[in-house]
Amino acid sequence: MKIIRANGRQSMFAPVLEGSFKRLQTDYVDILLLHNPPRELMDGNASAELYAELQKLKDEGKIREYGVSLDWRIELENVLDTTKSKAAEVFFNALYQECLPAFSKAQEQGMGLIVKVPLDSGWLSGRYRGNHKFDDVRSRWSPEILARRSDLVEKFAALIPEGTSMAHAALQFVLAQPQVSTVIPGAKTVEQALDNFAAADKQLSKETVQAMRDLWTREIESDPLPW
């Protein structure tokens, strides 16, 4: 379960949870995630009361675990260092591996990792090229950024084994990280959802996974793609 909290007020927990209980016809939720909150709310020392409230909800059995949805390694490490969170939703894909160095620490501390944006907002599905015209939030990308992204997608595609779709390869790369618990790609149709599920039926070779890591290190790490 994901709870979106814009202002960090603890009073928002109760009404949102009660609404979720009614919709899900249950009296608990498995995971409560703070969705990309301000960084001070990712710090268990600076926001001790908030995390005490989350722990109270866990102790009462209303939630099984709690955690944070985040984008950066420094954020994941801060959550690991200052809270008792056992779950994190992390931004990670073949073209964005910034959080990867903190994955081992998460595993050591018993934190489950849920990967978001595994298809890089559709780029790793093979749907887009540099001349694509977006009419949503992605329209803010400049022609230069679109061209660079398109070039990187082509380099990623060149690493994919024959007979594997780009979307499957992107999801398999994420699932190849042993610290990852699950991945949540978007799907607009039942067919897309079923195709996403099918990606888990096969695995990339260790050599291919390493080549995809090397692509990040060589082409992107020092100059990450803007979001």
N, C-alpha and C positions, 0 to 999 in steps of 0.2 A: 504494500500500500504506500502511496505517496501523498503526503500532506503538503500543500503549498502554503507557506507562511510568509506574508509580505513584511510584517512589522515585528515579528519575534515575540509577540505577547503570548504568555503562557495561557491566558484565558481562551485562546483560540483552540487549544487542544480538545477541551471537553465537547463543545458543540460539533466540531468537525468529526471527532471520533464517534459521537452518538449518531450522527448522520450516516457514517460509514457502517456502523453496526446494523442500522435499519435496512440500508440498501443491500448489504451482504447477508442479512439474516443470520447474524452471529453475535457473540458477545466479546470478541477479541479480534485483533488483526495481527498478522504475522510480523510485519515490519512497518514501523513509522519512520519515514525519511523526511528530514528538513530539506526542502528543495532549493539548492543554491542560495542559502541565506548569506547575509553579510559575514565577512570573515570573523568578526568578533563573536558571532554565534556558532562558529566552528571551533571555538576555544573553550574547553571545559573549565579553565581557570577564570577567564573573563566573563563567562556565562554560567557560573556554577549553579545558580538557581534554576535555570532552564533545564540543565542536565539532571538536576535533582528531581525535577518534576517528571522528566522522562523515565528516570529510574523508578520513581513512585508508580507510574503507570505500568511499568513492567512488573514490579513487585505485586501489584494488585491483579495481575493477569489480564489487563486490558490490551496490552501489546506483548508480543513475544520478544521482540528486539527493536532497537532504534538505531538510527544512524543519519548520515548526511549524503545528499547528492551534491557532487562537487566536480571541478574541472581540472585542478592543478595539483601537482605533486606536493607542493608546500601545504596545501589545504588537507590532503590526505594524511600527511605526516603529522600535522597539528591535531587532527581528530584522533589519530592513533596515540599521540603523546599525552593528550590532556583529557580524554573522555573514555568511557567504558563502552563506547559504541561497538557493536559487533556486525555492522553492515554498512556498506558504502556503495553508492551508485556513482561510478566513475566514467568520465569522458575518455574513451580510448578506442582507437582503431588503427589501421595500418598507416594512415597518414597523420595520426596524432598519438604519439606514444610517450608523451611527456610524463605521465604518471607511472609508467612501468617500473622505474627503479624502486618505488615504494611498495610494489606488490608483495615482495617477499616478506617485508616487515608486517604487512597486513595478515598474511598467512600465518606467520609466527605467533601473532596475537589473537588468532582465531576469528579474524574478521572475514566475512563473506563479501565478495566483490561482485556487484551487478554492473555490467558494462552497458552504457548508453551510447547512442550515436555510432554504432559499429559500422554503418555504411557511409559515414561522413556526409550525412544529410542527402543521401542519394548518389553521391559521386562514385562510391564504390559498388554501386549496383550496375554501372555501365550505361546509365540512362543519359548522362550529360556530357557535353563537350564544351570547349572554350567559347563557342559562339551562342550558347544557350541563353535565352532571355528569361530571367526569373521575375515573377510578379509577387513575391513574398519578401520576407526579411532578408533573403539571400540576394536581393536586388542591390544591396549596398556594396557588394563586391565590385571592384573596378575591373575593367577589361584585362589589365595586367594580372590581377589575382586569378581571374577566371582562366587565363591562358596558362598560368603556372600550374594551377590545379589540374587542368586538362592534361598537361605534359606529365605530371606525376602519376595521374591515373593510367596513362599509357605505359609508363615504366612499371607500375604495379601489375598491369595486365600481362606484361611480358614475362612475369615470374610465375604465372598461374599454369598449373599442369593442364595438358590437353584434356578436354572433356569436362572441365570444371568451370562453372559460370563464375563471373566476377563476384557476384553477390555471395555465392557459396564460399569462394576463396576468402573473402573479407571476413565472413562469420567464422570460418574455420581458423583463420589466423587468431582471432580473439579467443576462441575456445582452446587453442593450442597453448595458451598461457596457463600453467597448472594452478595458479592462484585464483583464477576466475571461476566463480560459482555458476553464473548464468549470464546470458546476453539478452537484451530487449530491443531487437530491431523493430522499426515501425512497419505497419502493414495496413493498406487501405482496402484490401479485398481478402476473401477467404483463400483464394489461390495464392496470393503473396504470402500469407501466413503459413500455408502448407509448404510452400517452397522454402521459406525460412527454416521450418522444422527439419526439412530434408537435408539441410546443410550439415546437421550433426551426425548424419549417417556415415560420413567419411572424414578422414583426417589428412592434413597436409604433411608432407615429409618434413623431417627436422631441417633438412637443407633449404627447403622452400621457406619455412618459417624464419630461418636465419637470414635468408636473402631479403625478406620483407622487413626484418629489423634493420638490416644494413641499409636499405633504401632510406629509412627514416634518419639513420645516423649520418649518412652521406649527403642527403639532399635537403633535409627538412629541419633537423634538430637545432642547428645554429640560426635558423631563420624560419620559425614556425608559421604555418598558414594562419592568417587572421580568421576570426570567427565572427 
